[in-house]
Structure formats: structure tokens, C-alpha cells
Amino acid sequence: MIEGEKTIREEAKQFYEWKIAQSSNNQAIEDFHAIKRRLHDFYSPESKAIFLDEIQTLITSNMQ
């Protein structure tokens, strides 16, 4: 586990609950752009990958 992974995953969960879980299917493009903008807050590729991994996990879990 890289330093700060738990924090990054928690931030991803908060972002998911704030933006993605509340949006409708017709806002998918805006959600994608919001994720892209949020990734600017993370510097390393590893941090960005952790954030995206958690978002993917939450979306997949919600779809099942």
C-alpha cells in the first residue's frame, strides 16, 4: 500500500457520494469531466490510479 492510499480511497468515496451517486444516466459526460477535473488534485500517477480504482469499484458495486 502506498503512503496515503487509505486517504485517497476515502476521498474517492466522498467524491462518488457527492457527484456520481447523485447524478442521472444522462449526466455521464459531465460526471466524466468532473472526475477528470478531480484528478488534477493528485500529483503522482499512483495516486490517480488509486482514486480511479476506488471510483470504478464503487460504480461496479452500485450497478450490481
N, CA, C, O and CB atoms as a CASP TS submission, in Angstrom:
PFRMAT TS
TARGET T0000
AUTHOR 0000-0000-0000
METHOD Language model
MODEL 1
PARENT N/A
ATOM      1  N   MET     1       0.847  -1.176   0.000  1.00  0.00           N
ATOM      2  CA  MET     1       0.000   0.000   0.000  1.00  0.00           C
ATOM      3  C   MET     1       0.896   1.244   0.000  1.00  0.00           C
ATOM      4  O   MET     1       1.814   1.356   0.812  1.00  0.00           O
ATOM      5  CB  MET     1      -0.965  -0.005   1.228  1.00  0.00           C
ATOM      6  N   ILE     2       0.620   2.170  -0.914  1.00  0.00           N
ATOM      7  CA  ILE     2       1.424   3.387  -0.945  1.00  0.00           C
ATOM      8  C   ILE     2       0.963   4.332   0.154  1.00  0.00           C
ATOM      9  O   ILE     2      -0.149   4.225   0.669  1.00  0.00           O
ATOM     10  CB  ILE     2       1.333   4.073  -2.325  1.00  0.00           C
ATOM     11  N   GLU     3       1.826   5.236   0.488  1.00  0.00           N
ATOM     12  CA  GLU     3       1.516   6.209   1.530  1.00  0.00           C
ATOM     13  C   GLU     3       0.290   7.025   1.131  1.00  0.00           C
ATOM     14  O   GLU     3       0.226   7.574   0.031  1.00  0.00           O
ATOM     15  CB  GLU     3       2.725   7.138   1.789  1.00  0.00           C
ATOM     16  N   GLY     4      -0.657   7.094   2.016  1.00  0.00           N
ATOM     17  CA  GLY     4      -1.852   7.887   1.763  1.00  0.00           C
ATOM     18  C   GLY     4      -2.951   7.167   1.006  1.00  0.00           C
ATOM     19  O   GLY     4      -3.967   7.779   0.679  1.00  0.00           O
ATOM     20  N   GLU     5      -2.776   5.877   0.716  1.00  0.00           N
ATOM     21  CA  GLU     5      -3.793   5.166  -0.077  1.00  0.00           C
ATOM     22  C   GLU     5      -5.159   5.197   0.600  1.00  0.00           C
ATOM     23  O   GLU     5      -6.174   5.419  -0.059  1.00  0.00           O
ATOM     24  CB  GLU     5      -3.365   3.713  -0.310  1.00  0.00           C
ATOM     25  N   LYS     6      -5.188   4.978   1.889  1.00  0.00           N
ATOM     26  CA  LYS     6      -6.458   4.980   2.623  1.00  0.00           C
ATOM     27  C   LYS     6      -7.150   6.330   2.485  1.00  0.00           C
ATOM     28  O   LYS     6      -8.365   6.394   2.298  1.00  0.00           O
ATOM     29  CB  LYS     6      -6.227   4.650   4.113  1.00  0.00           C
ATOM     30  N   THR     7      -6.379   7.401   2.575  1.00  0.00           N
ATOM     31  CA  THR     7      -6.932   8.752   2.450  1.00  0.00           C
ATOM     32  C   THR     7      -7.471   8.988   1.050  1.00  0.00           C
ATOM     33  O   THR     7      -8.549   9.558   0.886  1.00  0.00           O
ATOM     34  CB  THR     7      -5.870   9.804   2.788  1.00  0.00           C
ATOM     35  N   ILE     8      -6.734   8.558   0.048  1.00  0.00           N
ATOM     36  CA  ILE     8      -7.169   8.735  -1.345  1.00  0.00           C
ATOM     37  C   ILE     8      -8.456   7.967  -1.598  1.00  0.00           C
ATOM     38  O   ILE     8      -9.373   8.482  -2.238  1.00  0.00           O
ATOM     39  CB  ILE     8      -6.072   8.270  -2.326  1.00  0.00           C
ATOM     40  N   ARG     9      -8.530   6.737  -1.098  1.00  0.00           N
ATOM     41  CA  ARG     9      -9.745   5.936  -1.283  1.00  0.00           C
ATOM     42  C   ARG     9     -10.935   6.578  -0.566  1.00  0.00           C
ATOM     43  O   ARG     9     -12.055   6.536  -1.074  1.00  0.00           O
ATOM     44  CB  ARG     9      -9.526   4.497  -0.766  1.00  0.00           C
ATOM     45  N   GLU    10     -10.709   7.161   0.585  1.00  0.00           N
ATOM     46  CA  GLU    10     -11.784   7.854   1.306  1.00  0.00           C
ATOM     47  C   GLU    10     -12.241   9.089   0.522  1.00  0.00           C
ATOM     48  O   GLU    10     -13.437   9.369   0.445  1.00  0.00           O
ATOM     49  CB  GLU    10     -11.312   8.263   2.728  1.00  0.00           C
ATOM     50  N   GLU    11     -11.300   9.814  -0.052  1.00  0.00           N
ATOM     51  CA  GLU    11     -11.654  10.969  -0.876  1.00  0.00           C
ATOM     52  C   GLU    11     -12.452  10.530  -2.097  1.00  0.00           C
ATOM     53  O   GLU    11     -13.393  11.215  -2.497  1.00  0.00           O
ATOM     54  CB  GLU    11     -10.392  11.731  -1.311  1.00  0.00           C
ATOM     55  N   ALA    12     -12.094   9.414  -2.686  1.00  0.00           N
ATOM     56  CA  ALA    12     -12.835   8.891  -3.826  1.00  0.00           C
ATOM     57  C   ALA    12     -14.261   8.528  -3.421  1.00  0.00           C
ATOM     58  O   ALA    12     -15.204   8.793  -4.167  1.00  0.00           O
ATOM     59  CB  ALA    12     -12.120   7.667  -4.414  1.00  0.00           C
ATOM     60  N   LYS    13     -14.422   7.932  -2.256  1.00  0.00           N
ATOM     61  CA  LYS    13     -15.764   7.590  -1.767  1.00  0.00           C
ATOM     62  C   LYS    13     -16.597   8.847  -1.563  1.00  0.00           C
ATOM     63  O   LYS    13     -17.771   8.885  -1.934  1.00  0.00           O
ATOM     64  CB  LYS    13     -15.676   6.794  -0.452  1.00  0.00           C
ATOM     65  N   GLN    14     -16.001   9.864  -0.982  1.00  0.00           N
ATOM     66  CA  GLN    14     -16.720  11.123  -0.769  1.00  0.00           C
ATOM     67  C   GLN    14     -17.108  11.760  -2.099  1.00  0.00           C
ATOM     68  O   GLN    14     -18.225  12.252  -2.257  1.00  0.00           O
ATOM     69  CB  GLN    14     -15.865  12.099   0.053  1.00  0.00           C
ATOM     70  N   PHE    15     -16.188  11.749  -3.044  1.00  0.00           N
ATOM     71  CA  PHE    15     -16.473  12.300  -4.368  1.00  0.00           C
ATOM     72  C   PHE    15     -17.599  11.520  -5.034  1.00  0.00           C
ATOM     73  O   PHE    15     -18.510  12.108  -5.618  1.00  0.00           O
ATOM     74  CB  PHE    15     -15.211  12.277  -5.251  1.00  0.00           C
ATOM     75  N   TYR    16     -17.534  10.209  -4.947  1.00  0.00           N
ATOM     76  CA  TYR    16     -18.565   9.356  -5.543  1.00  0.00           C
ATOM     77  C   TYR    16     -19.930   9.699  -4.951  1.00  0.00           C
ATOM     78  O   TYR    16     -20.894   9.887  -5.692  1.00  0.00           O
ATOM     79  CB  TYR    16     -18.237   7.855  -5.317  1.00  0.00           C
ATOM     80  N   GLU    17     -20.019   9.783  -3.639  1.00  0.00           N
ATOM     81  CA  GLU    17     -21.294  10.078  -2.987  1.00  0.00           C
ATOM     82  C   GLU    17     -21.790  11.478  -3.324  1.00  0.00           C
ATOM     83  O   GLU    17     -22.991  11.691  -3.489  1.00  0.00           O
ATOM     84  CB  GLU    17     -21.159   9.928  -1.478  1.00  0.00           C
ATOM     85  N   TRP    18     -20.872  12.430  -3.427  1.00  0.00           N
ATOM     86  CA  TRP    18     -21.244  13.813  -3.712  1.00  0.00           C
ATOM     87  C   TRP    18     -21.668  14.014  -5.170  1.00  0.00           C
ATOM     88  O   TRP    18     -22.659  14.693  -5.439  1.00  0.00           O
ATOM     89  CB  TRP    18     -20.085  14.737  -3.383  1.00  0.00           C
ATOM     90  N   LYS    19     -20.922  13.428  -6.108  1.00  0.00           N
ATOM     91  CA  LYS    19     -21.141  13.726  -7.517  1.00  0.00           C
ATOM     92  C   LYS    19     -21.795  12.596  -8.300  1.00  0.00           C
ATOM     93  O   LYS    19     -22.806  12.819  -8.965  1.00  0.00           O
ATOM     94  CB  LYS    19     -19.849  14.071  -8.152  1.00  0.00           C
ATOM     95  N   ILE    20     -21.252  11.418  -8.238  1.00  0.00           N
ATOM     96  CA  ILE    20     -21.681  10.352  -9.143  1.00  0.00           C
ATOM     97  C   ILE    20     -22.962   9.670  -8.682  1.00  0.00           C
ATOM     98  O   ILE    20     -23.864   9.442  -9.488  1.00  0.00           O
ATOM     99  CB  ILE    20     -20.588   9.324  -9.280  1.00  0.00           C
ATOM    100  N   ALA    21     -23.052   9.347  -7.413  1.00  0.00           N
ATOM    101  CA  ALA    21     -24.236   8.645  -6.913  1.00  0.00           C
ATOM    102  C   ALA    21     -25.497   9.491  -7.053  1.00  0.00           C
ATOM    103  O   ALA    21     -26.600   8.952  -7.143  1.00  0.00           O
ATOM    104  CB  ALA    21     -24.039   8.254  -5.454  1.00  0.00           C
ATOM    105  N   GLN    22     -25.340  10.794  -7.071  1.00  0.00           N
ATOM    106  CA  GLN    22     -26.486  11.705  -7.139  1.00  0.00           C
ATOM    107  C   GLN    22     -26.893  12.065  -8.568  1.00  0.00           C
ATOM    108  O   GLN    22     -27.936  12.686  -8.772  1.00  0.00           O
ATOM    109  CB  GLN    22     -26.174  12.966  -6.379  1.00  0.00           C
ATOM    110  N   SER    23     -26.093  11.690  -9.546  1.00  0.00           N
ATOM    111  CA  SER    23     -26.388  12.099 -10.920  1.00  0.00           C
ATOM    112  C   SER    23     -27.236  11.043 -11.630  1.00  0.00           C
ATOM    113  O   SER    23     -27.366   9.905 -11.178  1.00  0.00           O
ATOM    114  CB  SER    23     -25.082  12.344 -11.699  1.00  0.00           C
ATOM    115  N   SER    24     -27.795  11.457 -12.734  1.00  0.00           N
ATOM    116  CA  SER    24     -28.612  10.539 -13.529  1.00  0.00           C
ATOM    117  C   SER    24     -27.794  10.030 -14.712  1.00  0.00           C
ATOM    118  O   SER    24     -26.709  10.537 -14.998  1.00  0.00           O
ATOM    119  CB  SER    24     -29.915  11.234 -14.021  1.00  0.00           C
ATOM    120  N   ASN    25     -28.325   9.032 -15.384  1.00  0.00           N
ATOM    121  CA  ASN    25     -27.615   8.430 -16.518  1.00  0.00           C
ATOM    122  C   ASN    25     -27.325   9.431 -17.630  1.00  0.00           C
ATOM    123  O   ASN    25     -26.330   9.286 -18.341  1.00  0.00           O
ATOM    124  CB  ASN    25     -28.420   7.276 -17.078  1.00  0.00           C
ATOM    125  N   ASN    26     -28.166  10.433 -17.794  1.00  0.00           N
ATOM    126  CA  ASN    26     -27.937  11.388 -18.876  1.00  0.00           C
ATOM    127  C   ASN    26     -26.871  12.428 -18.528  1.00  0.00           C
ATOM    128  O   ASN    26     -26.608  13.331 -19.322  1.00  0.00           O
ATOM    129  CB  ASN    26     -29.232  12.087 -19.225  1.00  0.00           C
ATOM    130  N   GLN    27     -26.252  12.310 -17.342  1.00  0.00           N
ATOM    131  CA  GLN    27     -25.175  13.216 -16.955  1.00  0.00           C
ATOM    132  C   GLN    27     -23.818  12.521 -16.976  1.00  0.00           C
ATOM    133  O   GLN    27     -22.874  12.998 -16.347  1.00  0.00           O
ATOM    134  CB  GLN    27     -25.441  13.788 -15.572  1.00  0.00           C
ATOM    135  N   ALA    28     -23.709  11.421 -17.676  1.00  0.00           N
ATOM    136  CA  ALA    28     -22.468  10.632 -17.671  1.00  0.00           C
ATOM    137  C   ALA    28     -21.275  11.436 -18.176  1.00  0.00           C
ATOM    138  O   ALA    28     -20.180  11.321 -17.624  1.00  0.00           O
ATOM    139  CB  ALA    28     -22.639   9.381 -18.526  1.00  0.00           C
ATOM    140  N   ILE    29     -21.465  12.242 -19.205  1.00  0.00           N
ATOM    141  CA  ILE    29     -20.356  13.032 -19.756  1.00  0.00           C
ATOM    142  C   ILE    29     -19.889  14.060 -18.725  1.00  0.00           C
ATOM    143  O   ILE    29     -18.687  14.245 -18.535  1.00  0.00           O
ATOM    144  CB  ILE    29     -20.783  13.741 -21.074  1.00  0.00           C
ATOM    145  N   GLU    30     -20.827  14.722 -18.067  1.00  0.00           N
ATOM    146  CA  GLU    30     -20.454  15.689 -17.031  1.00  0.00           C
ATOM    147  C   GLU    30     -19.750  14.994 -15.870  1.00  0.00           C
ATOM    148  O   GLU    30     -18.806  15.542 -15.302  1.00  0.00           O
ATOM    149  CB  GLU    30     -21.698  16.441 -16.523  1.00  0.00           C
ATOM    150  N   ASP    31     -20.198  13.803 -15.518  1.00  0.00           N
ATOM    151  CA  ASP    31     -19.532  13.037 -14.460  1.00  0.00           C
ATOM    152  C   ASP    31     -18.094  12.714 -14.854  1.00  0.00           C
ATOM    153  O   ASP    31     -17.179  12.822 -14.038  1.00  0.00           O
ATOM    154  CB  ASP    31     -20.307  11.737 -14.163  1.00  0.00           C
ATOM    155  N   PHE    32     -17.905  12.323 -16.094  1.00  0.00           N
ATOM    156  CA  PHE    32     -16.562  12.020 -16.593  1.00  0.00           C
ATOM    157  C   PHE    32     -15.661  13.247 -16.485  1.00  0.00           C
ATOM    158  O   PHE    32     -14.514  13.141 -16.052  1.00  0.00           O
ATOM    159  CB  PHE    32     -16.623  11.532 -18.053  1.00  0.00           C
ATOM    160  N   HIS    33     -16.177  14.400 -16.875  1.00  0.00           N
ATOM    161  CA  HIS    33     -15.392  15.635 -16.799  1.00  0.00           C
ATOM    162  C   HIS    33     -15.111  16.024 -15.340  1.00  0.00           C
ATOM    163  O   HIS    33     -14.042  16.551 -15.035  1.00  0.00           O
ATOM    164  CB  HIS    33     -16.130  16.781 -17.521  1.00  0.00           C
ATOM    165  N   ALA    34     -16.058  15.768 -14.452  1.00  0.00           N
ATOM    166  CA  ALA    34     -15.836  16.057 -13.032  1.00  0.00           C
ATOM    167  C   ALA    34     -14.724  15.171 -12.475  1.00  0.00           C
ATOM    168  O   ALA    34     -13.887  15.633 -11.701  1.00  0.00           O
ATOM    169  CB  ALA    34     -17.140  15.852 -12.224  1.00  0.00           C
ATOM    170  N   ILE    35     -14.718  13.908 -12.866  1.00  0.00           N
ATOM    171  CA  ILE    35     -13.649  13.004 -12.433  1.00  0.00           C
ATOM    172  C   ILE    35     -12.307  13.498 -12.962  1.00  0.00           C
ATOM    173  O   ILE    35     -11.313  13.526 -12.237  1.00  0.00           O
ATOM    174  CB  ILE    35     -13.921  11.557 -12.915  1.00  0.00           C
ATOM    175  N   LYS    36     -12.292  13.883 -14.228  1.00  0.00           N
ATOM    176  CA  LYS    36     -11.056  14.379 -14.841  1.00  0.00           C
ATOM    177  C   LYS    36     -10.534  15.617 -14.106  1.00  0.00           C
ATOM    178  O   LYS    36      -9.335  15.732 -13.852  1.00  0.00           O
ATOM    179  CB  LYS    36     -11.291  14.706 -16.328  1.00  0.00           C
ATOM    180  N   ARG    37     -11.430  16.534 -13.769  1.00  0.00           N
ATOM    181  CA  ARG    37     -11.020  17.731 -13.024  1.00  0.00           C
ATOM    182  C   ARG    37     -10.501  17.361 -11.637  1.00  0.00           C
ATOM    183  O   ARG    37      -9.522  17.935 -11.160  1.00  0.00           O
ATOM    184  CB  ARG    37     -12.197  18.716 -12.901  1.00  0.00           C
ATOM    185  N   ARG    38     -11.161  16.402 -10.995  1.00  0.00           N
ATOM    186  CA  ARG    38     -10.757  15.986  -9.642  1.00  0.00           C
ATOM    187  C   ARG    38      -9.379  15.344  -9.649  1.00  0.00           C
ATOM    188  O   ARG    38      -8.645  15.456  -8.667  1.00  0.00           O
ATOM    189  CB  ARG    38     -11.781  15.007  -9.054  1.00  0.00           C
ATOM    190  N   LEU    39      -9.014  14.680 -10.729  1.00  0.00           N
ATOM    191  CA  LEU    39      -7.704  14.035 -10.816  1.00  0.00           C
ATOM    192  C   LEU    39      -6.556  15.040 -10.785  1.00  0.00           C
ATOM    193  O   LEU    39      -5.427  14.678 -10.456  1.00  0.00           O
ATOM    194  CB  LEU    39      -7.620  13.207 -12.081  1.00  0.00           C
ATOM    195  N   HIS    40      -6.835  16.290 -11.123  1.00  0.00           N
ATOM    196  CA  HIS    40      -5.793  17.321 -11.055  1.00  0.00           C
ATOM    197  C   HIS    40      -5.330  17.569  -9.623  1.00  0.00           C
ATOM    198  O   HIS    40      -4.266  18.149  -9.406  1.00  0.00           O
ATOM    199  CB  HIS    40      -6.302  18.623 -11.664  1.00  0.00           C
ATOM    200  N   ASP    41      -6.126  17.131  -8.644  1.00  0.00           N
ATOM    201  CA  ASP    41      -5.757  17.307  -7.236  1.00  0.00           C
ATOM    202  C   ASP    41      -4.698  16.313  -6.773  1.00  0.00           C
ATOM    203  O   ASP    41      -4.131  16.459  -5.690  1.00  0.00           O
ATOM    204  CB  ASP    41      -6.984  17.175  -6.365  1.00  0.00           C
ATOM    205  N   PHE    42      -4.436  15.308  -7.594  1.00  0.00           N
ATOM    206  CA  PHE    42      -3.461  14.280  -7.233  1.00  0.00           C
ATOM    207  C   PHE    42      -2.247  14.411  -8.147  1.00  0.00           C
ATOM    208  O   PHE    42      -2.387  14.595  -9.356  1.00  0.00           O
ATOM    209  CB  PHE    42      -4.084  12.851  -7.335  1.00  0.00           C
ATOM    210  N   TYR    43      -1.063  14.314  -7.566  1.00  0.00           N
ATOM    211  CA  TYR    43       0.155  14.552  -8.332  1.00  0.00           C
ATOM    212  C   TYR    43       0.713  13.302  -8.990  1.00  0.00           C
ATOM    213  O   TYR    43       1.034  13.323 -10.178  1.00  0.00           O
ATOM    214  CB  TYR    43       1.195  15.145  -7.446  1.00  0.00           C
ATOM    215  N   SER    44       0.831  12.235  -8.253  1.00  0.00           N
ATOM    216  CA  SER    44       1.501  11.055  -8.800  1.00  0.00           C
ATOM    217  C   SER    44       0.522  10.176  -9.581  1.00  0.00           C
ATOM    218  O   SER    44      -0.669  10.133  -9.274  1.00  0.00           O
ATOM    219  CB  SER    44       2.155  10.243  -7.672  1.00  0.00           C
ATOM    220  N   PRO    45       1.035   9.481 -10.586  1.00  0.00           N
ATOM    221  CA  PRO    45       0.191   8.533 -11.325  1.00  0.00           C
ATOM    222  C   PRO    45      -0.390   7.450 -10.408  1.00  0.00           C
ATOM    223  O   PRO    45      -1.505   6.982 -10.636  1.00  0.00           O
ATOM    224  CB  PRO    45       0.998   7.878 -12.453  1.00  0.00           C
ATOM    225  N   GLU    46       0.350   7.056  -9.388  1.00  0.00           N
ATOM    226  CA  GLU    46      -0.140   6.037  -8.457  1.00  0.00           C
ATOM    227  C   GLU    46      -1.361   6.534  -7.696  1.00  0.00           C
ATOM    228  O   GLU    46      -2.325   5.793  -7.504  1.00  0.00           O
ATOM    229  CB  GLU    46       0.964   5.634  -7.472  1.00  0.00           C
ATOM    230  N   SER    47      -1.318   7.781  -7.267  1.00  0.00           N
ATOM    231  CA  SER    47      -2.451   8.357  -6.539  1.00  0.00           C
ATOM    232  C   SER    47      -3.682   8.451  -7.428  1.00  0.00           C
ATOM    233  O   SER    47      -4.797   8.156  -6.997  1.00  0.00           O
ATOM    234  CB  SER    47      -2.092   9.743  -5.995  1.00  0.00           C
ATOM    235  N   LYS    48      -3.471   8.863  -8.663  1.00  0.00           N
ATOM    236  CA  LYS    48      -4.582   8.942  -9.613  1.00  0.00           C
ATOM    237  C   LYS    48      -5.175   7.560  -9.871  1.00  0.00           C
ATOM    238  O   LYS    48      -6.393   7.406  -9.959  1.00  0.00           O
ATOM    239  CB  LYS    48      -4.116   9.572 -10.936  1.00  0.00           C
ATOM    240  N   ALA    49      -4.310   6.559  -9.991  1.00  0.00           N
ATOM    241  CA  ALA    49      -4.771   5.197 -10.229  1.00  0.00           C
ATOM    242  C   ALA    49      -5.588   4.674  -9.050  1.00  0.00           C
ATOM    243  O   ALA    49      -6.596   3.996  -9.248  1.00  0.00           O
ATOM    244  CB  ALA    49      -3.582   4.275 -10.493  1.00  0.00           C
ATOM    245  N   ILE    50      -5.171   4.978  -7.849  1.00  0.00           N
ATOM    246  CA  ILE    50      -5.920   4.547  -6.656  1.00  0.00           C
ATOM    247  C   ILE    50      -7.293   5.211  -6.630  1.00  0.00           C
ATOM    248  O   ILE    50      -8.298   4.556  -6.354  1.00  0.00           O
ATOM    249  CB  ILE    50      -5.136   4.886  -5.359  1.00  0.00           C
ATOM    250  N   PHE    51      -7.335   6.502  -6.914  1.00  0.00           N
ATOM    251  CA  PHE    51      -8.603   7.233  -6.940  1.00  0.00           C
ATOM    252  C   PHE    51      -9.547   6.610  -7.967  1.00  0.00           C
ATOM    253  O   PHE    51     -10.712   6.350  -7.666  1.00  0.00           O
ATOM    254  CB  PHE    51      -8.366   8.728  -7.263  1.00  0.00           C
ATOM    255  N   LEU    52      -9.044   6.371  -9.177  1.00  0.00           N
ATOM    256  CA  LEU    52      -9.874   5.786 -10.228  1.00  0.00           C
ATOM    257  C   LEU    52     -10.295   4.360  -9.903  1.00  0.00           C
ATOM    258  O   LEU    52     -11.417   3.959 -10.213  1.00  0.00           O
ATOM    259  CB  LEU    52      -9.133   5.809 -11.547  1.00  0.00           C
ATOM    260  N   ASP    53      -9.412   3.599  -9.286  1.00  0.00           N
ATOM    261  CA  ASP    53      -9.744   2.231  -8.895  1.00  0.00           C
ATOM    262  C   ASP    53     -10.905   2.230  -7.907  1.00  0.00           C
ATOM    263  O   ASP    53     -11.821   1.416  -8.020  1.00  0.00           O
ATOM    264  CB  ASP    53      -8.517   1.528  -8.281  1.00  0.00           C
ATOM    265  N   GLU    54     -10.868   3.123  -6.961  1.00  0.00           N
ATOM    266  CA  GLU    54     -11.948   3.180  -5.970  1.00  0.00           C
ATOM    267  C   GLU    54     -13.253   3.628  -6.612  1.00  0.00           C
ATOM    268  O   GLU    54     -14.311   3.081  -6.300  1.00  0.00           O
ATOM    269  CB  GLU    54     -11.575   4.128  -4.821  1.00  0.00           C
ATOM    270  N   ILE    55     -13.197   4.607  -7.499  1.00  0.00           N
ATOM    271  CA  ILE    55     -14.395   5.046  -8.218  1.00  0.00           C
ATOM    272  C   ILE    55     -14.978   3.885  -9.015  1.00  0.00           C
ATOM    273  O   ILE    55     -16.186   3.655  -8.982  1.00  0.00           O
ATOM    274  CB  ILE    55     -14.070   6.235  -9.155  1.00  0.00           C
ATOM    275  N   GLN    56     -14.129   3.154  -9.730  1.00  0.00           N
ATOM    276  CA  GLN    56     -14.587   2.004 -10.512  1.00  0.00           C
ATOM    277  C   GLN    56     -15.236   0.955  -9.614  1.00  0.00           C
ATOM    278  O   GLN    56     -16.288   0.413  -9.950  1.00  0.00           O
ATOM    279  CB  GLN    56     -13.417   1.382 -11.288  1.00  0.00           C
ATOM    280  N   THR    57     -14.619   0.673  -8.489  1.00  0.00           N
ATOM    281  CA  THR    57     -15.169  -0.303  -7.549  1.00  0.00           C
ATOM    282  C   THR    57     -16.549   0.125  -7.065  1.00  0.00           C
ATOM    283  O   THR    57     -17.467  -0.692  -7.000  1.00  0.00           O
ATOM    284  CB  THR    57     -14.225  -0.488  -6.354  1.00  0.00           C
ATOM    285  N   LEU    58     -16.696   1.389  -6.728  1.00  0.00           N
ATOM    286  CA  LEU    58     -17.984   1.888  -6.244  1.00  0.00           C
ATOM    287  C   LEU    58     -19.064   1.864  -7.324  1.00  0.00           C
ATOM    288  O   LEU    58     -20.209   1.503  -7.050  1.00  0.00           O
ATOM    289  CB  LEU    58     -17.824   3.298  -5.718  1.00  0.00           C
ATOM    290  N   ILE    59     -18.706   2.246  -8.541  1.00  0.00           N
ATOM    291  CA  ILE    59     -19.661   2.213  -9.646  1.00  0.00           C
ATOM    292  C   ILE    59     -20.090   0.773  -9.936  1.00  0.00           C
ATOM    293  O   ILE    59     -21.278   0.493 -10.093  1.00  0.00           O
ATOM    294  CB  ILE    59     -19.049   2.858 -10.909  1.00  0.00           C
ATOM    295  N   THR    60     -19.133  -0.121 -10.004  1.00  0.00           N
ATOM    296  CA  THR    60     -19.423  -1.532 -10.277  1.00  0.00           C
ATOM    297  C   THR    60     -20.316  -2.110  -9.193  1.00  0.00           C
ATOM    298  O   THR    60     -21.276  -2.820  -9.493  1.00  0.00           O
ATOM    299  CB  THR    60     -18.120  -2.346 -10.382  1.00  0.00           C
ATOM    300  N   SER    61     -20.016  -1.819  -7.960  1.00  0.00           N
ATOM    301  CA  SER    61     -20.802  -2.317  -6.836  1.00  0.00           C
ATOM    302  C   SER    61     -22.239  -1.785  -6.900  1.00  0.00           C
ATOM    303  O   SER    61     -23.192  -2.516  -6.633  1.00  0.00           O
ATOM    304  CB  SER    61     -20.142  -1.918  -5.503  1.00  0.00           C
ATOM    305  N   ASN    62     -22.378  -0.521  -7.252  1.00  0.00           N
ATOM    306  CA  ASN    62     -23.690   0.099  -7.349  1.00  0.00           C
ATOM    307  C   ASN    62     -24.526  -0.479  -8.493  1.00  0.00           C
ATOM    308  O   ASN    62     -25.752  -0.536  -8.403  1.00  0.00           O
ATOM    309  CB  ASN    62     -23.536   1.590  -7.529  1.00  0.00           C
ATOM    310  N   MET    63     -23.867  -0.900  -9.553  1.00  0.00           N
ATOM    311  CA  MET    63     -24.575  -1.434 -10.717  1.00  0.00           C
ATOM    312  C   MET    63     -25.082  -2.857 -10.491  1.00  0.00           C
ATOM    313  O   MET    63     -26.009  -3.296 -11.174  1.00  0.00           O
ATOM    314  CB  MET    63     -23.667  -1.406 -11.928  1.00  0.00           C
ATOM    315  N   GLN    64     -24.497  -3.574  -9.556  1.00  0.00           N
ATOM    316  CA  GLN    64     -24.882  -4.968  -9.342  1.00  0.00           C
ATOM    317  C   GLN    64     -26.099  -5.107  -8.492  1.00  0.00           C
ATOM    318  O   GLN    64     -26.542  -6.224  -8.225  1.00  0.00           O
ATOM    319  CB  GLN    64     -23.769  -5.724  -8.721  1.00  0.00           C
TER
END
